[in-house]
């Protein structure tokens, strides 16, 4: 991706000097809380938002292992992920905060999944993690009034109604909409389907149009 290409940054609500009412919010940098896992998708999402001129703060959610709990699952090297996340932030001078959500993850995701399996049902932990942790418990640990957007590396798009329109082009109510990403193979809207519209309103998915 060319971070100097306006078409690439268009998905990140880049700053604009225009006086158009649809772009008033972008006349100043947005304050964006970026969920950073250390993986490629969230790292690039952070770089895109930063290149678009926004004030970013990154958050690494530590959801599985307690500090005194030995990580014997080599498939989940959270230490390496955290180091990578820190390196990405250091490169562009963005602060990184670690949010400890181990207890919330166990109570809201793991325990629920165990109970469902015991009752012969098949839960989807990824959907629960998104709705109950990344866009749930995480919100309880930050002051959302300090941020205009919460961003992640998910492949999805958010369509917001124009401020001066009460209906969308189909004539239906112009509530914020979660829609498929441009890449339908990588699309992750299914895993965000438990997402509350109130959370969707301030969300940002820079990968969505790509």
Helices and strands as residue ranges (DSSP letters): H 6-9, G 10-12, G 21-27, E 31-35, H 40-51, E 55-62, H 78-91, E 96-100, H 102-105, I 106-110, H 111-118, H 125-129, I 130-137, H 138-141, G 144-146, E 149-151, E 157-159, E 177-179, G 189-192, H 197-200, E 203-204
